Amino acid sequence: MNFKLVYTKRAVKDIQSLDNNVRKRIGKALIRYREDPLKKAEKLTDFAFGTYKFRIGDYRIIFDIEDKDIVILRVGHRKEIYKRK
């Protein structure tokens, strides 16, 4: 059973700021992860950012799971994603 991907406004802004090749790579990975998101997810220790993360190369996708939705909260490079903005 596939989960539905839901993007916050901040996540959309983050994705739009990425290079086109990185955007495609992340998009393909998210489509694969929709089937069983917790299989590839890691739980975050600081829940101020979100509950889980996906690691895609040097990029991280911070998300929560609500019912059958994967709520994408933030997307960014690993050096920048955990800084508070």
PDB file of N, CA, C and O in Angstrom:
ATOM      1  N   MET A   1       0.835  -1.176   0.000  1.00  0.00           N
ATOM      2  CA  MET A   1       0.000   0.000   0.000  1.00  0.00           C
ATOM      3  C   MET A   1       0.885   1.246   0.000  1.00  0.00           C
ATOM      4  O   MET A   1       1.782   1.377   0.833  1.00  0.00           O
ATOM      5  N   ASN A   2       0.631   2.148  -0.926  1.00  0.00           N
ATOM      6  CA  ASN A   2       1.426   3.359  -1.033  1.00  0.00           C
ATOM      7  C   ASN A   2       0.908   4.456  -0.117  1.00  0.00           C
ATOM      8  O   ASN A   2      -0.299   4.630   0.054  1.00  0.00           O
ATOM      9  N   PHE A   3       1.827   5.177   0.456  1.00  0.00           N
ATOM     10  CA  PHE A   3       1.501   6.353   1.233  1.00  0.00           C
ATOM     11  C   PHE A   3       1.402   7.536   0.277  1.00  0.00           C
ATOM     12  O   PHE A   3       1.957   7.507  -0.821  1.00  0.00           O
ATOM     13  N   LYS A   4       0.703   8.555   0.698  1.00  0.00           N
ATOM     14  CA  LYS A   4       0.571   9.768  -0.106  1.00  0.00           C
ATOM     15  C   LYS A   4       1.623  10.768   0.354  1.00  0.00           C
ATOM     16  O   LYS A   4       1.813  10.962   1.554  1.00  0.00           O
ATOM     17  N   LEU A   5       2.309  11.408  -0.598  1.00  0.00           N
ATOM     18  CA  LEU A   5       3.300  12.429  -0.282  1.00  0.00           C
ATOM     19  C   LEU A   5       2.607  13.778  -0.165  1.00  0.00           C
ATOM     20  O   LEU A   5       1.904  14.203  -1.082  1.00  0.00           O
ATOM     21  N   VAL A   6       2.806  14.451   0.967  1.00  0.00           N
ATOM     22  CA  VAL A   6       2.239  15.772   1.214  1.00  0.00           C
ATOM     23  C   VAL A   6       3.406  16.699   1.545  1.00  0.00           C
ATOM     24  O   VAL A   6       4.229  16.389   2.406  1.00  0.00           O
ATOM     25  N   TYR A   7       3.470  17.834   0.856  1.00  0.00           N
ATOM     26  CA  TYR A   7       4.581  18.766   1.032  1.00  0.00           C
ATOM     27  C   TYR A   7       4.116  20.025   1.740  1.00  0.00           C
ATOM     28  O   TYR A   7       3.068  20.580   1.410  1.00  0.00           O
ATOM     29  N   THR A   8       4.901  20.478   2.719  1.00  0.00           N
ATOM     30  CA  THR A   8       4.623  21.758   3.346  1.00  0.00           C
ATOM     31  C   THR A   8       5.128  22.867   2.422  1.00  0.00           C
ATOM     32  O   THR A   8       5.892  22.610   1.492  1.00  0.00           O
ATOM     33  N   LYS A   9       4.697  24.088   2.684  1.00  0.00           N
ATOM     34  CA  LYS A   9       5.165  25.226   1.872  1.00  0.00           C
ATOM     35  C   LYS A   9       6.681  25.353   1.960  1.00  0.00           C
ATOM     36  O   LYS A   9       7.346  25.650   0.968  1.00  0.00           O
ATOM     37  N   ARG A  10       7.213  25.130   3.138  1.00  0.00           N
ATOM     38  CA  ARG A  10       8.663  25.229   3.336  1.00  0.00           C
ATOM     39  C   ARG A  10       9.394  24.168   2.525  1.00  0.00           C
ATOM     40  O   ARG A  10      10.438  24.453   1.938  1.00  0.00           O
ATOM     41  N   ALA A  11       8.872  22.968   2.482  1.00  0.00           N
ATOM     42  CA  ALA A  11       9.488  21.884   1.718  1.00  0.00           C
ATOM     43  C   ALA A  11       9.474  22.201   0.224  1.00  0.00           C
ATOM     44  O   ALA A  11      10.450  21.936  -0.478  1.00  0.00           O
ATOM     45  N   VAL A  12       8.378  22.764  -0.258  1.00  0.00           N
ATOM     46  CA  VAL A  12       8.297  23.145  -1.674  1.00  0.00           C
ATOM     47  C   VAL A  12       9.348  24.195  -1.980  1.00  0.00           C
ATOM     48  O   VAL A  12      10.014  24.125  -3.013  1.00  0.00           O
ATOM     49  N   LYS A  13       9.502  25.161  -1.100  1.00  0.00           N
ATOM     50  CA  LYS A  13      10.518  26.216  -1.280  1.00  0.00           C
ATOM     51  C   LYS A  13      11.923  25.606  -1.283  1.00  0.00           C
ATOM     52  O   LYS A  13      12.770  25.982  -2.093  1.00  0.00           O
ATOM     53  N   ASP A  14      12.157  24.664  -0.372  1.00  0.00           N
ATOM     54  CA  ASP A  14      13.460  23.991  -0.306  1.00  0.00           C
ATOM     55  C   ASP A  14      13.754  23.252  -1.608  1.00  0.00           C
ATOM     56  O   ASP A  14      14.860  23.340  -2.140  1.00  0.00           O
ATOM     57  N   ILE A  15      12.770  22.530  -2.117  1.00  0.00           N
ATOM     58  CA  ILE A  15      12.948  21.736  -3.330  1.00  0.00           C
ATOM     59  C   ILE A  15      13.192  22.635  -4.533  1.00  0.00           C
ATOM     60  O   ILE A  15      14.029  22.322  -5.380  1.00  0.00           O
ATOM     61  N   GLN A  16      12.478  23.740  -4.618  1.00  0.00           N
ATOM     62  CA  GLN A  16      12.651  24.660  -5.739  1.00  0.00           C
ATOM     63  C   GLN A  16      14.037  25.288  -5.767  1.00  0.00           C
ATOM     64  O   GLN A  16      14.509  25.687  -6.831  1.00  0.00           O
ATOM     65  N   SER A  17      14.692  25.381  -4.623  1.00  0.00           N
ATOM     66  CA  SER A  17      16.019  25.987  -4.562  1.00  0.00           C
ATOM     67  C   SER A  17      17.133  25.012  -4.946  1.00  0.00           C
ATOM     68  O   SER A  17      18.287  25.417  -5.081  1.00  0.00           O
ATOM     69  N   LEU A  18      16.799  23.735  -5.120  1.00  0.00           N
ATOM     70  CA  LEU A  18      17.806  22.721  -5.447  1.00  0.00           C
ATOM     71  C   LEU A  18      18.099  22.666  -6.938  1.00  0.00           C
ATOM     72  O   LEU A  18      17.292  23.088  -7.766  1.00  0.00           O
ATOM     73  N   ASP A  19      19.275  22.136  -7.261  1.00  0.00           N
ATOM     74  CA  ASP A  19      19.669  21.892  -8.640  1.00  0.00           C
ATOM     75  C   ASP A  19      18.708  20.884  -9.267  1.00  0.00           C
ATOM     76  O   ASP A  19      18.201  20.001  -8.575  1.00  0.00           O
ATOM     77  N   ASN A  20      18.457  21.006 -10.555  1.00  0.00           N
ATOM     78  CA  ASN A  20      17.487  20.152 -11.245  1.00  0.00           C
ATOM     79  C   ASN A  20      17.833  18.669 -11.122  1.00  0.00           C
ATOM     80  O   ASN A  20      16.934  17.851 -10.924  1.00  0.00           O
ATOM     81  N   ASN A  21      19.120  18.299 -11.235  1.00  0.00           N
ATOM     82  CA  ASN A  21      19.522  16.891 -11.117  1.00  0.00           C
ATOM     83  C   ASN A  21      19.237  16.343  -9.723  1.00  0.00           C
ATOM     84  O   ASN A  21      18.787  15.207  -9.575  1.00  0.00           O
ATOM     85  N   VAL A  22      19.500  17.149  -8.711  1.00  0.00           N
ATOM     86  CA  VAL A  22      19.248  16.738  -7.325  1.00  0.00           C
ATOM     87  C   VAL A  22      17.745  16.575  -7.108  1.00  0.00           C
ATOM     88  O   VAL A  22      17.304  15.628  -6.458  1.00  0.00           O
ATOM     89  N   ARG A  23      16.961  17.508  -7.658  1.00  0.00           N
ATOM     90  CA  ARG A  23      15.509  17.446  -7.546  1.00  0.00           C
ATOM     91  C   ARG A  23      14.962  16.140  -8.119  1.00  0.00           C
ATOM     92  O   ARG A  23      14.108  15.501  -7.505  1.00  0.00           O
ATOM     93  N   LYS A  24      15.451  15.745  -9.294  1.00  0.00           N
ATOM     94  CA  LYS A  24      15.001  14.509  -9.934  1.00  0.00           C
ATOM     95  C   LYS A  24      15.375  13.293  -9.088  1.00  0.00           C
ATOM     96  O   LYS A  24      14.573  12.376  -8.917  1.00  0.00           O
ATOM     97  N   ARG A  25      16.601  13.296  -8.562  1.00  0.00           N
ATOM     98  CA  ARG A  25      17.074  12.175  -7.739  1.00  0.00           C
ATOM     99  C   ARG A  25      16.217  12.011  -6.487  1.00  0.00           C
ATOM    100  O   ARG A  25      15.839  10.897  -6.124  1.00  0.00           O
ATOM    101  N   ILE A  26      15.916  13.122  -5.839  1.00  0.00           N
ATOM    102  CA  ILE A  26      15.093  13.087  -4.631  1.00  0.00           C
ATOM    103  C   ILE A  26      13.671  12.641  -4.971  1.00  0.00           C
ATOM    104  O   ILE A  26      13.074  11.852  -4.238  1.00  0.00           O
ATOM    105  N   GLY A  27      13.135  13.140  -6.072  1.00  0.00           N
ATOM    106  CA  GLY A  27      11.789  12.757  -6.491  1.00  0.00           C
ATOM    107  C   GLY A  27      11.665  11.265  -6.746  1.00  0.00           C
ATOM    108  O   GLY A  27      10.696  10.635  -6.322  1.00  0.00           O
ATOM    109  N   LYS A  28      12.649  10.696  -7.441  1.00  0.00           N
ATOM    110  CA  LYS A  28      12.631   9.256  -7.720  1.00  0.00           C
ATOM    111  C   LYS A  28      12.719   8.450  -6.428  1.00  0.00           C
ATOM    112  O   LYS A  28      12.034   7.439  -6.274  1.00  0.00           O
ATOM    113  N   ALA A  29      13.563   8.897  -5.501  1.00  0.00           N
ATOM    114  CA  ALA A  29      13.715   8.185  -4.228  1.00  0.00           C
ATOM    115  C   ALA A  29      12.421   8.242  -3.422  1.00  0.00           C
ATOM    116  O   ALA A  29      12.017   7.236  -2.839  1.00  0.00           O
ATOM    117  N   LEU A  30      11.772   9.389  -3.380  1.00  0.00           N
ATOM    118  CA  LEU A  30      10.526   9.515  -2.619  1.00  0.00           C
ATOM    119  C   LEU A  30       9.435   8.623  -3.186  1.00  0.00           C
ATOM    120  O   LEU A  30       8.637   8.062  -2.435  1.00  0.00           O
ATOM    121  N   ILE A  31       9.397   8.489  -4.486  1.00  0.00           N
ATOM    122  CA  ILE A  31       8.406   7.598  -5.099  1.00  0.00           C
ATOM    123  C   ILE A  31       8.654   6.150  -4.673  1.00  0.00           C
ATOM    124  O   ILE A  31       7.710   5.409  -4.396  1.00  0.00           O
ATOM    125  N   ARG A  32       9.925   5.751  -4.623  1.00  0.00           N
ATOM    126  CA  ARG A  32      10.255   4.395  -4.166  1.00  0.00           C
ATOM    127  C   ARG A  32       9.906   4.200  -2.694  1.00  0.00           C
ATOM    128  O   ARG A  32       9.418   3.138  -2.307  1.00  0.00           O
ATOM    129  N   TYR A  33      10.151   5.212  -1.880  1.00  0.00           N
ATOM    130  CA  TYR A  33       9.962   5.093  -0.431  1.00  0.00           C
ATOM    131  C   TYR A  33       8.493   5.147  -0.027  1.00  0.00           C
ATOM    132  O   TYR A  33       8.170   4.814   1.113  1.00  0.00           O
ATOM    133  N   ARG A  34       7.583   5.556  -0.926  1.00  0.00           N
ATOM    134  CA  ARG A  34       6.161   5.641  -0.585  1.00  0.00           C
ATOM    135  C   ARG A  34       5.573   4.298  -0.184  1.00  0.00           C
ATOM    136  O   ARG A  34       4.646   4.245   0.624  1.00  0.00           O
ATOM    137  N   GLU A  35       6.099   3.219  -0.738  1.00  0.00           N
ATOM    138  CA  GLU A  35       5.542   1.893  -0.474  1.00  0.00           C
ATOM    139  C   GLU A  35       5.727   1.475   0.989  1.00  0.00           C
ATOM    140  O   GLU A  35       4.791   0.984   1.621  1.00  0.00           O
ATOM    141  N   ASP A  36       6.930   1.670   1.519  1.00  0.00           N
ATOM    142  CA  ASP A  36       7.224   1.308   2.907  1.00  0.00           C
ATOM    143  C   ASP A  36       8.211   2.333   3.472  1.00  0.00           C
ATOM    144  O   ASP A  36       9.411   2.064   3.529  1.00  0.00           O
ATOM    145  N   PRO A  37       7.722   3.501   3.888  1.00  0.00           N
ATOM    146  CA  PRO A  37       8.621   4.587   4.287  1.00  0.00           C
ATOM    147  C   PRO A  37       9.498   4.276   5.500  1.00  0.00           C
ATOM    148  O   PRO A  37      10.620   4.775   5.585  1.00  0.00           O
ATOM    149  N   LEU A  38       9.022   3.479   6.421  1.00  0.00           N
ATOM    150  CA  LEU A  38       9.806   3.224   7.633  1.00  0.00           C
ATOM    151  C   LEU A  38      10.954   2.250   7.395  1.00  0.00           C
ATOM    152  O   LEU A  38      11.837   2.120   8.243  1.00  0.00           O
ATOM    153  N   LYS A  39      10.953   1.573   6.270  1.00  0.00           N
ATOM    154  CA  LYS A  39      12.038   0.653   5.941  1.00  0.00           C
ATOM    155  C   LYS A  39      13.358   1.398   5.737  1.00  0.00           C
ATOM    156  O   LYS A  39      14.407   0.928   6.179  1.00  0.00           O
ATOM    157  N   LYS A  40      13.316   2.542   5.081  1.00  0.00           N
ATOM    158  CA  LYS A  40      14.519   3.327   4.788  1.00  0.00           C
ATOM    159  C   LYS A  40      14.684   4.545   5.696  1.00  0.00           C
ATOM    160  O   LYS A  40      15.704   5.230   5.630  1.00  0.00           O
ATOM    161  N   ALA A  41      13.696   4.818   6.537  1.00  0.00           N
ATOM    162  CA  ALA A  41      13.726   6.010   7.383  1.00  0.00           C
ATOM    163  C   ALA A  41      14.572   5.788   8.633  1.00  0.00           C
ATOM    164  O   ALA A  41      14.723   4.669   9.123  1.00  0.00           O
ATOM    165  N   GLU A  42      15.107   6.882   9.122  1.00  0.00           N
ATOM    166  CA  GLU A  42      15.809   6.880  10.403  1.00  0.00           C
ATOM    167  C   GLU A  42      15.060   7.835  11.322  1.00  0.00           C
ATOM    168  O   GLU A  42      14.620   8.902  10.893  1.00  0.00           O
ATOM    169  N   LYS A  43      14.920   7.457  12.564  1.00  0.00           N
ATOM    170  CA  LYS A  43      14.225   8.301  13.532  1.00  0.00           C
ATOM    171  C   LYS A  43      15.188   9.398  14.006  1.00  0.00           C
ATOM    172  O   LYS A  43      16.353   9.126  14.296  1.00  0.00           O
ATOM    173  N   LEU A  44      14.697  10.620  14.081  1.00  0.00           N
ATOM    174  CA  LEU A  44      15.516  11.736  14.541  1.00  0.00           C
ATOM    175  C   LEU A  44      15.570  11.770  16.064  1.00  0.00           C
ATOM    176  O   LEU A  44      14.616  11.376  16.734  1.00  0.00           O
ATOM    177  N   THR A  45      16.677  12.237  16.601  1.00  0.00           N
ATOM    178  CA  THR A  45      16.792  12.356  18.056  1.00  0.00           C
ATOM    179  C   THR A  45      16.200  13.665  18.553  1.00  0.00           C
ATOM    180  O   THR A  45      15.707  13.732  19.680  1.00  0.00           O
ATOM    181  N   ASP A  46      16.241  14.710  17.723  1.00  0.00           N
ATOM    182  CA  ASP A  46      15.667  16.010  18.077  1.00  0.00           C
ATOM    183  C   ASP A  46      14.364  16.175  17.307  1.00  0.00           C
ATOM    184  O   ASP A  46      14.383  16.436  16.104  1.00  0.00           O
ATOM    185  N   PHE A  47      13.242  16.026  17.984  1.00  0.00           N
ATOM    186  CA  PHE A  47      11.947  16.076  17.318  1.00  0.00           C
ATOM    187  C   PHE A  47      11.506  17.492  16.986  1.00  0.00           C
ATOM    188  O   PHE A  47      10.397  17.680  16.484  1.00  0.00           O
ATOM    189  N   ALA A  48      12.341  18.500  17.250  1.00  0.00           N
ATOM    190  CA  ALA A  48      12.001  19.879  16.901  1.00  0.00           C
ATOM    191  C   ALA A  48      11.908  20.046  15.386  1.00  0.00           C
ATOM    192  O   ALA A  48      11.175  20.911  14.904  1.00  0.00           O
ATOM    193  N   PHE A  49      12.638  19.233  14.635  1.00  0.00           N
ATOM    194  CA  PHE A  49      12.645  19.331  13.175  1.00  0.00           C
ATOM    195  C   PHE A  49      11.599  18.427  12.541  1.00  0.00           C
ATOM    196  O   PHE A  49      11.026  18.782  11.510  1.00  0.00           O
ATOM    197  N   GLY A  50      11.347  17.312  13.112  1.00  0.00           N
ATOM    198  CA  GLY A  50      10.426  16.319  12.583  1.00  0.00           C
ATOM    199  C   GLY A  50      10.702  14.996  13.274  1.00  0.00           C
ATOM    200  O   GLY A  50      11.503  14.931  14.206  1.00  0.00           O
ATOM    201  N   THR A  51      10.045  13.953  12.824  1.00  0.00           N
ATOM    202  CA  THR A  51      10.179  12.659  13.467  1.00  0.00           C
ATOM    203  C   THR A  51      11.171  11.741  12.770  1.00  0.00           C
ATOM    204  O   THR A  51      11.908  11.004  13.425  1.00  0.00           O
ATOM    205  N   TYR A  52      11.191  11.787  11.428  1.00  0.00           N
ATOM    206  CA  TYR A  52      12.022  10.875  10.652  1.00  0.00           C
ATOM    207  C   TYR A  52      12.813  11.627   9.582  1.00  0.00           C
ATOM    208  O   TYR A  52      12.539  12.785   9.269  1.00  0.00           O
ATOM    209  N   LYS A  53      13.804  10.922   9.036  1.00  0.00           N
ATOM    210  CA  LYS A  53      14.548  11.472   7.901  1.00  0.00           C
ATOM    211  C   LYS A  53      14.856  10.362   6.911  1.00  0.00           C
ATOM    212  O   LYS A  53      15.020   9.197   7.275  1.00  0.00           O
ATOM    213  N   PHE A  54      14.929  10.760   5.655  1.00  0.00           N
ATOM    214  CA  PHE A  54      15.468   9.911   4.604  1.00  0.00           C
ATOM    215  C   PHE A  54      16.826  10.476   4.247  1.00  0.00           C
ATOM    216  O   PHE A  54      17.009  11.693   4.222  1.00  0.00           O
ATOM    217  N   ARG A  55      17.764   9.616   3.975  1.00  0.00           N
ATOM    218  CA  ARG A  55      19.091  10.024   3.529  1.00  0.00           C
ATOM    219  C   ARG A  55      19.187   9.679   2.043  1.00  0.00           C
ATOM    220  O   ARG A  55      19.059   8.516   1.658  1.00  0.00           O
ATOM    221  N   ILE A  56      19.412  10.691   1.219  1.00  0.00           N
ATOM    222  CA  ILE A  56      19.582  10.493  -0.216  1.00  0.00           C
ATOM    223  C   ILE A  56      20.884  11.180  -0.596  1.00  0.00           C
ATOM    224  O   ILE A  56      20.902  12.377  -0.886  1.00  0.00           O
ATOM    225  N   GLY A  57      21.964  10.425  -0.595  1.00  0.00           N
ATOM    226  CA  GLY A  57      23.283  11.005  -0.848  1.00  0.00           C
ATOM    227  C   GLY A  57      23.617  12.001   0.243  1.00  0.00           C
ATOM    228  O   GLY A  57      23.570  11.671   1.428  1.00  0.00           O
ATOM    229  N   ASP A  58      23.956  13.229  -0.156  1.00  0.00           N
ATOM    230  CA  ASP A  58      24.277  14.287   0.801  1.00  0.00           C
ATOM    231  C   ASP A  58      23.047  15.082   1.226  1.00  0.00           C
ATOM    232  O   ASP A  58      23.170  16.072   1.946  1.00  0.00           O
ATOM    233  N   TYR A  59      21.884  14.667   0.795  1.00  0.00           N
ATOM    234  CA  TYR A  59      20.660  15.399   1.089  1.00  0.00           C
ATOM    235  C   TYR A  59      19.784  14.629   2.076  1.00  0.00           C
ATOM    236  O   TYR A  59      19.802  13.400   2.127  1.00  0.00           O
ATOM    237  N   ARG A  60      19.013  15.397   2.863  1.00  0.00           N
ATOM    238  CA  ARG A  60      18.138  14.809   3.860  1.00  0.00           C
ATOM    239  C   ARG A  60      16.717  15.307   3.636  1.00  0.00           C
ATOM    240  O   ARG A  60      16.500  16.470   3.297  1.00  0.00           O
ATOM    241  N   ILE A  61      15.768  14.425   3.825  1.00  0.00           N
ATOM    242  CA  ILE A  61      14.356  14.774   3.772  1.00  0.00           C
ATOM    243  C   ILE A  61      13.797  14.529   5.164  1.00  0.00           C
ATOM    244  O   ILE A  61      13.781  13.396   5.647  1.00  0.00           O
ATOM    245  N   ILE A  62      13.340  15.590   5.802  1.00  0.00           N
ATOM    246  CA  ILE A  62      12.769  15.511   7.144  1.00  0.00           C
ATOM    247  C   ILE A  62      11.254  15.378   6.982  1.00  0.00           C
ATOM    248  O   ILE A  62      10.633  16.156   6.258  1.00  0.00           O
ATOM    249  N   PHE A  63      10.666  14.399   7.652  1.00  0.00           N
ATOM    250  CA  PHE A  63       9.232  14.169   7.474  1.00  0.00           C
ATOM    251  C   PHE A  63       8.585  13.575   8.710  1.00  0.00           C
ATOM    252  O   PHE A  63       9.253  13.076   9.616  1.00  0.00           O
ATOM    253  N   ASP A  64       7.262  13.645   8.717  1.00  0.00           N
ATOM    254  CA  ASP A  64       6.419  12.988   9.717  1.00  0.00           C
ATOM    255  C   ASP A  64       5.472  12.055   8.980  1.00  0.00           C
ATOM    256  O   ASP A  64       5.256  12.203   7.777  1.00  0.00           O
ATOM    257  N   ILE A  65       4.914  11.101   9.697  1.00  0.00           N
ATOM    258  CA  ILE A  65       3.899  10.229   9.121  1.00  0.00           C
ATOM    259  C   ILE A  65       2.603  10.474   9.877  1.00  0.00           C
ATOM    260  O   ILE A  65       2.547  10.364  11.102  1.00  0.00           O
ATOM    261  N   GLU A  66       1.563  10.807   9.121  1.00  0.00           N
ATOM    262  CA  GLU A  66       0.231  11.035   9.688  1.00  0.00           C
ATOM    263  C   GLU A  66      -0.746  10.155   8.926  1.00  0.00           C
ATOM    264  O   GLU A  66      -1.016  10.401   7.751  1.00  0.00           O
ATOM    265  N   ASP A  67      -1.270   9.150   9.574  1.00  0.00           N
ATOM    266  CA  ASP A  67      -2.154   8.154   8.954  1.00  0.00           C
ATOM    267  C   ASP A  67      -1.448   7.534   7.754  1.00  0.00           C
ATOM    268  O   ASP A  67      -0.442   6.844   7.920  1.00  0.00           O
ATOM    269  N   LYS A  68      -1.956   7.770   6.554  1.00  0.00           N
ATOM    270  CA  LYS A  68      -1.345   7.221   5.328  1.00  0.00           C
ATOM    271  C   LYS A  68      -0.656   8.309   4.517  1.00  0.00           C
ATOM    272  O   LYS A  68      -0.486   8.168   3.306  1.00  0.00           O
ATOM    273  N   ASP A  69      -0.254   9.407   5.185  1.00  0.00           N
ATOM    274  CA  ASP A  69       0.446  10.511   4.525  1.00  0.00           C
ATOM    275  C   ASP A  69       1.872  10.607   5.028  1.00  0.00           C
ATOM    276  O   ASP A  69       2.133  10.490   6.225  1.00  0.00           O
ATOM    277  N   ILE A  70       2.785  10.821   4.103  1.00  0.00           N
ATOM    278  CA  ILE A  70       4.156  11.193   4.452  1.00  0.00           C
ATOM    279  C   ILE A  70       4.210  12.705   4.282  1.00  0.00           C
ATOM    280  O   ILE A  70       4.138  13.204   3.160  1.00  0.00           O
ATOM    281  N   VAL A  71       4.335  13.435   5.380  1.00  0.00           N
ATOM    282  CA  VAL A  71       4.341  14.889   5.346  1.00  0.00           C
ATOM    283  C   VAL A  71       5.796  15.353   5.295  1.00  0.00           C
ATOM    284  O   VAL A  71       6.519  15.279   6.288  1.00  0.00           O
ATOM    285  N   ILE A  72       6.208  15.829   4.131  1.00  0.00           N
ATOM    286  CA  ILE A  72       7.576  16.303   3.921  1.00  0.00           C
ATOM    287  C   ILE A  72       7.684  17.692   4.527  1.00  0.00           C
ATOM    288  O   ILE A  72       7.002  18.621   4.095  1.00  0.00           O
ATOM    289  N   LEU A  73       8.550  17.832   5.537  1.00  0.00           N
ATOM    290  CA  LEU A  73       8.684  19.101   6.245  1.00  0.00           C
ATOM    291  C   LEU A  73       9.817  19.957   5.704  1.00  0.00           C
ATOM    292  O   LEU A  73       9.649  21.160   5.504  1.00  0.00           O
ATOM    293  N   ARG A  74      10.961  19.348   5.468  1.00  0.00           N
ATOM    294  CA  ARG A  74      12.143  20.077   4.977  1.00  0.00           C
ATOM    295  C   ARG A  74      12.938  19.173   4.051  1.00  0.00           C
ATOM    296  O   ARG A  74      12.898  17.949   4.176  1.00  0.00           O
ATOM    297  N   VAL A  75      13.663  19.787   3.115  1.00  0.00           N
ATOM    298  CA  VAL A  75      14.554  19.085   2.203  1.00  0.00           C
ATOM    299  C   VAL A  75      15.796  19.947   2.075  1.00  0.00           C
ATOM    300  O   VAL A  75      15.692  21.147   1.821  1.00  0.00           O
ATOM    301  N   GLY A  76      16.983  19.349   2.251  1.00  0.00           N
ATOM    302  CA  GLY A  76      18.194  20.142   2.114  1.00  0.00           C
ATOM    303  C   GLY A  76      19.459  19.333   2.252  1.00  0.00           C
ATOM    304  O   GLY A  76      19.437  18.139   2.549  1.00  0.00           O
ATOM    305  N   HIS A  77      20.569  20.023   2.028  1.00  0.00           N
ATOM    306  CA  HIS A  77      21.886  19.418   2.156  1.00  0.00           C
ATOM    307  C   HIS A  77      22.152  19.094   3.622  1.00  0.00           C
ATOM    308  O   HIS A  77      21.676  19.791   4.518  1.00  0.00           O
ATOM    309  N   ARG A  78      22.901  18.054   3.852  1.00  0.00           N
ATOM    310  CA  ARG A  78      23.123  17.588   5.226  1.00  0.00           C
ATOM    311  C   ARG A  78      23.813  18.619   6.107  1.00  0.00           C
ATOM    312  O   ARG A  78      23.633  18.604   7.325  1.00  0.00           O
ATOM    313  N   LYS A  79      24.606  19.520   5.512  1.00  0.00           N
ATOM    314  CA  LYS A  79      25.292  20.547   6.303  1.00  0.00           C
ATOM    315  C   LYS A  79      24.364  21.675   6.731  1.00  0.00           C
ATOM    316  O   LYS A  79      24.637  22.377   7.704  1.00  0.00           O
ATOM    317  N   GLU A  80      23.267  21.845   6.000  1.00  0.00           N
ATOM    318  CA  GLU A  80      22.381  22.975   6.254  1.00  0.00           C
ATOM    319  C   GLU A  80      21.035  22.599   6.864  1.00  0.00           C
ATOM    320  O   GLU A  80      20.397  23.444   7.492  1.00  0.00           O
ATOM    321  N   ILE A  81      20.597  21.394   6.704  1.00  0.00           N
ATOM    322  CA  ILE A  81      19.220  21.006   7.015  1.00  0.00           C
ATOM    323  C   ILE A  81      18.870  21.132   8.504  1.00  0.00           C
ATOM    324  O   ILE A  81      17.719  21.410   8.839  1.00  0.00           O
ATOM    325  N   TYR A  82      19.819  20.936   9.377  1.00  0.00           N
ATOM    326  CA  TYR A  82      19.520  20.934  10.811  1.00  0.00           C
ATOM    327  C   TYR A  82      19.714  22.288  11.480  1.00  0.00           C
ATOM    328  O   TYR A  82      19.533  22.413  12.692  1.00  0.00           O
ATOM    329  N   LYS A  83      20.082  23.307  10.698  1.00  0.00           N
ATOM    330  CA  LYS A  83      20.214  24.653  11.255  1.00  0.00           C
ATOM    331  C   LYS A  83      18.830  25.264  11.369  1.00  0.00           C
ATOM    332  O   LYS A  83      18.001  25.132  10.468  1.00  0.00           O
ATOM    333  N   ARG A  84      18.593  25.923  12.468  1.00  0.00           N
ATOM    334  CA  ARG A  84      17.283  26.554  12.686  1.00  0.00           C
ATOM    335  C   ARG A  84      17.199  27.833  11.865  1.00  0.00           C
ATOM    336  O   ARG A  84      18.106  28.666  11.866  1.00  0.00           O
ATOM    337  N   LYS A  85      16.060  27.958  11.156  1.00  0.00           N
ATOM    338  CA  LYS A  85      15.851  29.180  10.339  1.00  0.00           C
ATOM    339  C   LYS A  85      14.562  29.828  10.720  1.00  0.00           C
ATOM    340  O   LYS A  85      14.200  30.861  10.156  1.00  0.00           O
TER     341      LYS A  85
END
